[in-house]
Amino acid sequence: MSSRYLKVESEQNLVRDTQTGGIINTNSSEYELYMQRRKLRVSSTEKMQSICREINTLKAEMFEIKDLLIKMCKDK
């Protein structure tokens, strides 16, 4: 480990970057778990946004159908 990184007291997998002051986790398996969880959150958010867009489209189409039915009934 270079002099740029200092070991954090009482934390085996953490080091402090002396240039930025940031804390870095050196445990690669914890990082992989974090990335998996992050991908799941992003995927879940994207899926929810897609569902909301689909619902809004269906609502707009239902409004159009309702409007057409009302016009058809008035024309009779």
N, C-alpha and C positions, 0 to 999 in steps of 0.2 A: 504494500500500500504506500503510495507516495505521500509526501509531506502536505499535499493539498488536502488530504482527508484525515480527519481526527476521529478516533473511536469515541462513540457516545458512551458515557458512563452507565453501567448496569444494563446496557442493551447490546446483546451479542451481534445482531445483524444490522445495526444502524451506525452510519458514519456521518460526520458533518463536513460539507464542502467549505473549506476556509475562504474560497474566493467569492462564493455566492451566499454563504451562510445557510444553505439548504441542508435538509436532512435526507440522506439516501439510504434506502433499504437494500442491503446487499444479498438478501435471500431471494434467489431466482424463483423458487417454487411459490413463494408468497406473491411475487410479481405476476407469475402466470395465473394464479387464482384471481388476482385483482383484475387482470385483463379479461379473463373469462366472464367475470361478473359484470364488468363494464360493457362488454359486447352484448350480454343478455339484456342489460338496461336499455342500451341504444336500440336493440332489436325490438324490445317491448314497446318503447316509445314510438318507433316508426310504425309498428303494427297498429297501435292505438290511433295514430294520426290518420292512417289509411282507412281504418274503420269509421272514423269521424267524417272523413271526406265522402265515403260511400253513403253514410246515413244522410248527410246533407244533400247529396245528389238525389237520393230516393225521396227526400222530403220535397225537393223542388219539383221532381217529376209528379209526385202525388198532387201537389198544388196545381200543376198544369192540367192533369187529368180532371181534377175537381172543377177547375175553371171551364174546361171544355164541356163537361157534363151539365154544368149550370147553363151555359150558352145554348146547348142542344135542347134543354128543357124549355127555355124561354122562346126558342124558335118554333115550337109546336103549337 
